[in-house]
Amino acid sequence: MLLMSVVASGVQGQNVEVTVTGIRSDTGQIAVGVFTDNESFRQEKALLEPRFSKDQITDGTLTFSLTLEPGVYGLSVLDDENSDGLMEYRKLGIPREGFGFSNFYLTGFAKPVFDDFKFTVVQGEKMNITIRMKYF
């Protein structure tokens, strides 16, 4: 299990441990989008966009840490298998690469809204987020 850390801002941050499961390959990278509301998610304007090497994947699972100030956030994850920083699509707009959201597993085809995968970071409270990758 790999434990990496990315800091969103200052000293008042809270550690959030993120576990991504169901990663199908060890090529490429894991790209994360940290969003603060539905509008930023809809416009794909993340507060942070850390990327993590897949070198330490064990049985399709990667764990890393984000340090975030108290507040409301949502995470989206891309299994960027070709490391180009973009989601690859098949015909009809079906994603070619895997994706996932904080504490939410997409069961249909419609893009979720922020409220589906948001969580609240509280100072002094341990936070664990699980993201299960989806592939079509």
Backbone as a chain_set.jsonl record, in Angstrom:
{"seq": "MLLMSVVASGVQGQNVEVTVTGIRSDTGQIAVGVFTDNESFRQEKALLEPRFSKDQITDGTLTFSLTLEPGVYGLSVLDDENSDGLMEYRKLGIPREGFGFSNFYLTGFAKPVFDDFKFTVVQGEKMNITIRMKYF", "coords": {"N": [[0.857, -1.17, 0.0], [0.628, 2.134, -0.909], [1.33, 5.244, 0.475], [0.773, 8.405, -0.188], [1.095, 11.967, -0.186], [-0.683, 14.982, -0.672], [-0.902, 18.428, -0.439], [-3.494, 20.712, 0.044], [-3.644, 23.294, 1.057], [-2.429, 25.617, 3.53], [-1.538, 25.322, 7.118], [-3.688, 24.446, 8.621], [-4.809, 22.129, 7.619], [-6.493, 18.969, 7.117], [-5.925, 15.513, 7.28], [-6.839, 13.313, 4.718], [-7.447, 10.105, 3.92], [-7.285, 8.239, 1.001], [-8.525, 5.526, -0.761], [-8.225, 3.768, -3.661], [-9.854, 1.394, -5.498], [-10.036, -1.552, -7.618], [-8.451, -1.031, -9.86], [-7.411, -1.656, -13.081], [-4.976, -1.983, -14.462], [-1.359, -1.605, -14.365], [-0.169, 0.369, -15.798], [0.445, 3.754, -16.825], [-1.077, 6.477, -15.019], [-2.722, 7.626, -12.002], [-5.101, 10.046, -11.964], [-6.395, 12.729, -10.14], [-9.202, 14.728, -9.396], [-10.021, 17.419, -7.403], [-12.846, 18.778, -6.205], [-15.031, 21.538, -5.272], [-17.664, 22.26, -5.449], [-20.809, 21.929, -7.288], [-20.781, 23.486, -9.612], [-18.028, 23.93, -10.202], [-17.334, 21.282, -10.7], [-19.019, 20.648, -12.868], [-17.972, 22.37, -14.794], [-15.494, 21.312, -14.95], [-13.324, 22.356, -13.481], [-11.101, 21.905, -11.378], [-10.091, 22.297, -7.941], [-7.682, 21.228, -7.088], [-5.401, 19.084, -8.849], [-3.95, 16.527, -8.447], [-1.604, 13.958, -9.412], [-0.863, 10.503, -9.433], [1.615, 8.02, -9.375], [1.429, 4.684, -10.606], [3.053, 2.804, -9.586], [3.028, 1.588, -7.059], [0.764, -0.002, -6.814], [-1.211, -2.526, -5.389], [-2.73, -5.541, -5.856], [-4.682, -4.274, -7.492], [-5.238, -1.984, -6.032], [-4.698, 1.284, -4.766], [-3.442, 3.506, -2.392], [-3.533, 6.769, -1.107], [-2.816, 10.009, 0.343], [-4.511, 13.037, 0.996], [-4.257, 16.405, 1.984], [-6.538, 18.504, 3.228], [-8.259, 21.576, 3.814], [-10.789, 22.157, 6.329], [-14.072, 21.652, 5.095], [-16.332, 21.263, 2.272], [-15.993, 18.771, -0.165], [-15.436, 16.991, -3.25], [-14.271, 14.127, -4.934], [-12.962, 13.159, -8.038], [-11.729, 10.507, -10.019], [-9.423, 9.451, -12.446], [-8.34, 6.738, -14.312], [-5.733, 7.073, -15.882], [-4.536, 5.624, -18.276], [-2.816, 5.996, -20.473], [-1.366, 8.176, -19.751], [-1.893, 10.806, -20.685], [-3.334, 12.801, -19.561], [-5.989, 13.194, -20.15], [-9.395, 12.049, -20.477], [-10.038, 9.242, -22.379], [-12.177, 8.38, -25.078], [-14.531, 6.06, -26.528], [-16.431, 5.362, -29.521], [-19.616, 6.982, -29.595], [-19.234, 8.286, -27.207], [-18.49, 6.748, -25.001], [-16.554, 6.072, -22.177], [-13.134, 5.085, -22.464], [-11.16, 4.699, -20.642], [-10.8, 3.999, -17.118], [-12.774, 5.308, -14.361], [-13.807, 7.053, -11.364], [-15.551, 8.021, -8.314], [-15.633, 9.843, -5.207], [-16.686, 7.874, -2.558], [-18.877, 6.904, -4.047], [-20.433, 4.952, -6.493], [-20.815, 4.785, -9.854], [-23.63, 3.644, -11.485], [-25.059, 3.827, -13.811], [-25.093, 5.51, -16.994], [-25.145, 8.262, -17.007], [-23.493, 11.282, -16.139], [-22.549, 11.931, -12.805], [-23.856, 14.289, -10.337], [-22.408, 16.81, -8.246], [-23.423, 16.576, -5.59], [-23.821, 13.831, -5.37], [-21.373, 12.66, -4.752], [-20.065, 14.128, -2.811], [-18.317, 15.07, 0.236], [-17.672, 15.9, 3.676], [-15.033, 17.559, 5.206], [-13.845, 17.63, 8.409], [-12.198, 19.412, 10.895], [-9.771, 17.734, 12.814], [-11.029, 15.289, 12.672], [-10.774, 11.988, 11.637], [-10.595, 10.942, 8.281], [-11.681, 8.747, 5.817], [-11.804, 7.792, 2.507], [-13.297, 5.931, -0.051], [-12.825, 4.884, -3.348], [-14.168, 3.314, -6.024], [-13.176, 1.983, -9.013], [-14.594, 2.31, -12.287], [-15.161, 0.664, -15.301], [-15.926, 0.507, -18.753]], "CA": [[0.0, 0.0, 0.0], [1.396, 3.363, -1.025], [0.704, 6.388, 1.133], [1.349, 9.628, -0.71], [0.381, 13.111, 0.371], [-0.782, 16.217, -1.429], [-1.438, 19.447, 0.456], [-4.321, 21.705, -0.633], [-3.25, 24.605, 1.553], [-1.887, 25.872, 4.85], [-1.271, 24.525, 8.297], [-4.927, 23.969, 9.23], [-5.338, 21.027, 6.842], [-6.884, 17.697, 7.721], [-5.533, 14.383, 6.455], [-7.899, 12.482, 4.147], [-6.863, 8.927, 3.284], [-8.086, 7.833, -0.147], [-8.214, 4.203, -1.279], [-8.815, 3.529, -4.974], [-9.886, -0.05, -5.734], [-10.49, -2.006, -8.927], [-7.609, -0.518, -10.939], [-7.2, -2.851, -13.914], [-3.621, -2.166, -14.982], [-0.341, -0.82, -13.667], [0.411, 1.344, -16.713], [-0.129, 5.093, -16.753], [-1.124, 7.17, -13.736], [-4.034, 7.93, -11.435], [-5.304, 11.5, -11.917], [-7.462, 13.065, -9.205], [-9.749, 16.082, -9.42], [-10.617, 17.8, -6.125], [-13.853, 19.798, -6.501], [-15.637, 22.146, -4.089], [-19.1, 22.476, -5.659], [-21.326, 21.379, -8.535], [-20.377, 24.323, -10.739], [-16.639, 23.626, -10.549], [-17.33, 19.937, -11.282], [-19.666, 20.726, -14.176], [-17.036, 23.049, -15.692], [-14.233, 20.573, -14.87], [-12.303, 23.263, -12.958], [-10.755, 21.363, -10.067], [-9.252, 23.058, -7.016], [-6.39, 20.536, -7.188], [-5.374, 17.979, -9.802], [-2.75, 15.712, -8.241], [-1.453, 12.714, -10.179], [-0.114, 9.524, -8.663], [2.199, 6.907, -10.093], [0.812, 3.393, -10.312], [4.141, 1.899, -9.198], [2.779, 0.915, -5.786], [-0.538, -0.677, -6.795], [-1.219, -3.897, -4.9], [-4.022, -6.182, -6.126], [-5.608, -3.309, -8.052], [-5.57, -0.957, -5.041], [-3.713, 2.315, -4.49], [-3.851, 4.394, -1.297], [-2.762, 8.004, -0.988], [-3.361, 10.941, 1.312], [-4.669, 14.444, 0.63], [-4.46, 17.279, 3.13], [-7.528, 19.495, 2.819], [-8.828, 22.403, 4.868], [-12.182, 21.797, 6.59], [-14.994, 22.121, 4.067], [-17.018, 20.257, 1.456], [-15.217, 18.406, -1.344], [-15.769, 15.785, -3.997], [-13.119, 13.655, -5.697], [-13.119, 12.307, -9.212], [-10.468, 9.836, -10.313], [-9.269, 8.921, -13.794], [-7.257, 5.788, -14.537], [-5.137, 7.632, -17.093], [-3.653, 4.534, -18.685], [-1.801, 6.44, -21.432], [-0.705, 9.338, -19.13], [-2.022, 12.029, -21.474], [-4.073, 13.791, -18.782], [-7.347, 13.334, -20.667], [-10.221, 10.849, -20.588], [-10.167, 8.744, -23.744], [-13.546, 7.912, -25.331], [-14.872, 5.243, -27.693], [-17.558, 5.914, -30.256], [-20.811, 7.266, -28.791], [-18.864, 8.946, -25.96], [-18.285, 5.796, -23.901], [-15.16, 6.16, -21.716], [-12.198, 3.985, -22.733], [-10.365, 4.54, -19.434], [-11.598, 3.897, -15.903], [-13.03, 6.513, -13.588], [-14.524, 6.806, -10.123], [-15.907, 9.19, -7.517], [-15.535, 9.631, -3.765], [-17.795, 7.198, -1.874], [-20.018, 6.796, -4.961], [-20.148, 4.097, -7.652], [-21.739, 5.082, -10.937], [-24.247, 2.423, -12.002], [-25.616, 4.08, -15.14], [-24.216, 6.196, -17.94], [-25.194, 9.713, -16.811], [-22.483, 11.86, -15.262], [-23.175, 12.316, -11.531], [-23.746, 15.67, -9.887], [-21.519, 16.95, -7.088], [-24.073, 16.068, -4.375], [-23.729, 12.37, -5.334], [-20.08, 12.168, -4.258], [-19.427, 15.09, -1.907], [-18.07, 14.687, 1.623], [-17.275, 17.044, 4.489], [-13.815, 17.425, 5.996], [-13.98, 18.296, 9.702], [-10.895, 19.494, 11.579], [-9.559, 16.798, 13.905], [-11.772, 14.045, 12.451], [-10.13, 11.13, 10.646], [-11.445, 10.794, 7.107], [-11.298, 7.708, 4.86], [-12.631, 7.828, 1.315], [-13.065, 4.813, -0.966], [-13.235, 5.117, -4.734], [-14.162, 2.073, -6.809], [-13.066, 2.31, -10.424], [-15.601, 1.777, -13.217], [-14.698, 0.521, -16.674], [-16.948, 0.013, -19.687]], "C": [[0.9, 1.229, 0.0], [0.635, 4.474, -0.335], [1.441, 7.629, 0.671], [0.535, 10.777, -0.158], [0.438, 14.297, -0.564], [-1.447, 17.224, -0.516], [-2.221, 20.475, -0.35], [-3.931, 23.099, -0.188], [-2.785, 24.498, 2.982], [-1.874, 24.83, 5.933], [-2.53, 23.89, 8.874], [-5.543, 22.767, 8.512], [-5.622, 19.785, 7.656], [-6.508, 16.586, 6.754], [-6.76, 13.582, 6.012], [-7.213, 11.321, 3.435], [-7.817, 8.425, 2.209], [-7.6, 6.468, -0.623], [-8.971, 4.007, -2.584], [-8.717, 2.037, -5.245], [-10.334, -0.349, -7.167], [-9.697, -1.45, -10.086], [-7.159, -1.711, -11.778], [-5.796, -3.045, -14.455], [-2.647, -1.299, -14.2], [0.371, 0.151, -14.595], [-0.291, 2.687, -16.561], [-0.064, 5.675, -15.358], [-2.568, 7.306, -13.269], [-4.116, 9.452, -11.303], [-6.53, 11.78, -11.056], [-7.903, 14.503, -9.443], [-10.418, 16.345, -8.087], [-11.543, 18.987, -6.407], [-14.502, 20.3, -5.22], [-17.134, 22.406, -4.237], [-19.507, 21.942, -7.027], [-20.858, 22.181, -9.744], [-18.937, 24.036, -11.166], [-16.533, 22.238, -11.181], [-17.91, 19.962, -12.694], [-18.716, 21.35, -15.21], [-15.665, 22.365, -15.741], [-13.074, 21.493, -14.482], [-11.992, 22.869, -11.52], [-9.91, 22.34, -9.259], [-7.816, 22.541, -7.076], [-6.514, 19.427, -8.214], [-4.107, 17.146, -9.619], [-2.776, 14.448, -9.094], [-0.536, 11.787, -9.386], [0.373, 8.407, -9.573], [1.489, 5.616, -9.689], [1.847, 2.355, -9.871], [3.824, 1.063, -7.969], [1.394, 0.269, -5.685], [-0.341, -2.102, -6.291], [-2.618, -4.462, -5.096], [-5.071, -5.174, -6.595], [-5.991, -2.172, -7.131], [-4.391, -0.01, -4.836], [-4.27, 3.207, -3.388], [-2.931, 5.606, -1.263], [-3.482, 8.924, -0.018], [-3.423, 12.336, 0.713], [-4.828, 15.235, 1.915], [-5.333, 18.432, 2.668], [-7.983, 20.304, 4.019], [-10.262, 21.934, 5.128], [-13.097, 22.429, 5.541], [-15.61, 20.956, 3.333], [-16.218, 20.054, 0.173], [-15.853, 17.205, -2.029], [-14.552, 15.42, -4.824], [-13.575, 12.877, -6.915], [-11.741, 11.733, -9.523], [-10.528, 9.299, -11.735], [-8.113, 7.94, -13.792], [-6.669, 6.149, -15.9], [-4.081, 6.664, -17.617], [-2.58, 4.95, -19.688], [-1.101, 7.728, -20.976], [-0.788, 10.617, -19.964], [-2.816, 13.121, -20.756], [-5.512, 13.988, -19.202], [-8.079, 12.0, -20.64], [-10.32, 10.48, -22.067], [-11.573, 8.159, -23.903], [-13.606, 7.018, -26.558], [-15.956, 5.986, -28.468], [-18.754, 6.046, -29.319], [-20.477, 7.85, -27.424], [-18.679, 8.031, -24.772], [-16.813, 5.846, -23.473], [-14.36, 4.898, -21.994], [-11.374, 3.672, -21.476], [-11.292, 4.531, -18.217], [-11.732, 5.224, -15.176], [-13.764, 6.129, -12.312], [-14.73, 8.107, -9.371], [-15.868, 8.841, -6.04], [-16.823, 9.045, -3.203], [-19.053, 7.056, -2.726], [-19.607, 5.933, -6.14], [-21.223, 4.344, -8.693], [-22.303, 3.782, -11.5], [-24.831, 2.602, -13.396], [-24.593, 4.746, -16.03], [-24.166, 7.703, -17.72], [-24.121, 10.164, -15.83], [-23.159, 12.262, -13.944], [-23.107, 13.82, -11.308], [-22.912, 15.667, -8.608], [-22.127, 16.354, -5.815], [-24.0, 14.549, -4.251], [-22.446, 11.885, -4.657], [-19.355, 13.138, -3.323], [-19.247, 14.493, -0.511], [-17.584, 15.927, 2.359], [-16.045, 16.711, 5.306], [-13.998, 18.27, 7.253], [-12.626, 18.266, 10.386], [-10.853, 18.496, 12.735], [-10.278, 15.459, 13.748], [-11.098, 13.24, 11.343], [-11.103, 10.869, 9.496], [-10.856, 9.722, 6.192], [-12.308, 7.714, 3.722], [-12.279, 6.607, 0.464], [-13.618, 5.168, -2.331], [-13.072, 3.807, -5.487], [-14.185, 2.435, -8.281], [-14.149, 1.623, -11.25], [-14.986, 1.767, -14.604], [-15.861, 0.026, -17.526], [-16.307, -0.903, -20.701]], "O": [[1.818, 1.341, 0.812], [-0.57, 4.629, -0.537], [2.576, 7.883, 1.073], [-0.595, 10.582, 0.289], [1.47, 14.583, -1.171], [-2.454, 16.912, 0.119], [-1.701, 21.047, -1.308], [-3.894, 24.011, -1.015], [-2.755, 23.414, 3.565], [-2.151, 23.649, 5.718], [-2.434, 22.874, 9.562], [-6.695, 22.424, 8.778], [-5.065, 19.579, 8.734], [-6.742, 16.699, 5.55], [-7.608, 13.222, 6.828], [-6.485, 11.525, 2.463], [-9.003, 8.211, 2.464], [-6.407, 6.275, -0.861], [-10.2, 4.069, -2.617], [-7.624, 1.471, -5.226], [-10.932, 0.495, -7.834], [-10.211, -1.395, -11.204], [-6.592, -2.667, -11.248], [-5.446, -4.15, -14.87], [-3.044, -0.388, -13.474], [1.408, 0.704, -14.229], [-1.47, 2.75, -16.214], [0.873, 5.412, -14.603], [-3.509, 7.123, -14.042], [-3.302, 10.069, -10.616], [-7.574, 11.149, -11.221], [-7.076, 15.387, -9.665], [-11.292, 15.582, -7.673], [-11.088, 20.062, -6.797], [-14.529, 19.598, -4.21], [-17.802, 22.737, -3.258], [-18.657, 21.551, -7.828], [-20.57, 21.605, -10.793], [-18.657, 23.913, -12.358], [-15.735, 22.033, -12.095], [-17.348, 19.361, -13.609], [-18.665, 20.909, -16.358], [-14.782, 22.789, -16.486], [-11.992, 21.429, -15.065], [-12.547, 23.425, -10.573], [-9.121, 23.107, -9.81], [-6.863, 23.319, -7.11], [-7.6, 18.889, -8.428], [-3.282, 17.064, -10.529], [-3.841, 13.941, -9.446], [0.428, 12.223, -8.758], [-0.363, 7.916, -10.429], [1.011, 5.485, -8.562], [1.543, 1.164, -9.795], [4.307, -0.063, -7.851], [0.908, 0.021, -4.581], [0.581, -2.799, -6.713], [-3.586, -3.922, -4.561], [-6.217, -5.216, -6.148], [-6.958, -1.46, -7.399], [-3.24, -0.439, -4.745], [-5.43, 3.616, -3.44], [-1.711, 5.483, -1.376], [-4.612, 8.656, 0.39], [-2.506, 12.766, 0.012], [-5.48, 14.765, 2.848], [-4.929, 19.236, 1.828], [-8.083, 19.772, 5.125], [-10.891, 21.369, 4.233], [-12.92, 23.584, 5.154], [-15.436, 19.8, 3.719], [-15.818, 21.012, -0.488], [-16.69, 16.506, -1.458], [-13.874, 16.298, -5.357], [-14.471, 12.037, -6.83], [-10.72, 12.389, -9.316], [-11.547, 8.764, -12.171], [-7.022, 8.267, -13.323], [-7.061, 5.599, -16.929], [-2.883, 6.868, -17.421], [-1.527, 4.315, -19.748], [-0.326, 8.309, -21.736], [0.142, 11.423, -19.955], [-2.959, 14.23, -21.271], [-6.195, 14.862, -18.668], [-7.46, 10.943, -20.766], [-10.651, 11.322, -22.902], [-12.097, 7.526, -22.987], [-12.839, 7.189, -27.506], [-16.344, 7.098, -28.11], [-18.876, 5.292, -28.353], [-21.35, 7.908, -26.558], [-18.708, 8.495, -23.633], [-15.922, 5.683, -24.306], [-14.842, 3.784, -21.787], [-10.946, 2.536, -21.269], [-12.428, 5.0, -18.287], [-10.922, 6.135, -15.347], [-14.278, 5.017, -12.192], [-14.175, 9.148, -9.724], [-16.048, 7.683, -5.663], [-17.901, 9.623, -3.343], [-20.166, 7.082, -2.201], [-18.549, 6.152, -6.73], [-22.408, 4.132, -8.434], [-21.549, 2.917, -11.943], [-25.071, 1.616, -14.092], [-23.387, 4.577, -15.854], [-23.242, 8.362, -18.197], [-23.874, 9.51, -14.817], [-24.229, 12.87, -13.964], [-22.387, 14.532, -12.009], [-22.742, 14.627, -7.971], [-21.425, 15.699, -5.045], [-24.104, 14.021, -3.144], [-22.436, 10.812, -4.053], [-18.16, 12.98, -3.073], [-19.931, 13.543, -0.131], [-17.138, 16.891, 1.737], [-16.012, 15.704, 6.015], [-14.27, 19.468, 7.175], [-11.979, 17.221, 10.452], [-11.785, 18.423, 13.536], [-10.148, 14.586, 14.606], [-10.878, 13.748, 10.244], [-12.286, 10.609, 9.716], [-9.679, 9.778, 5.836], [-13.517, 7.649, 3.949], [-11.104, 6.289, 0.28], [-14.729, 5.683, -2.457], [-11.973, 3.26, -5.576], [-15.101, 3.112, -8.747], [-14.564, 0.503, -10.95], [-14.366, 2.742, -15.028], [-16.678, -0.775, -17.073], [-16.991, -1.428, -21.579]]}, "num_chains": 1, "name": "protein.A"}
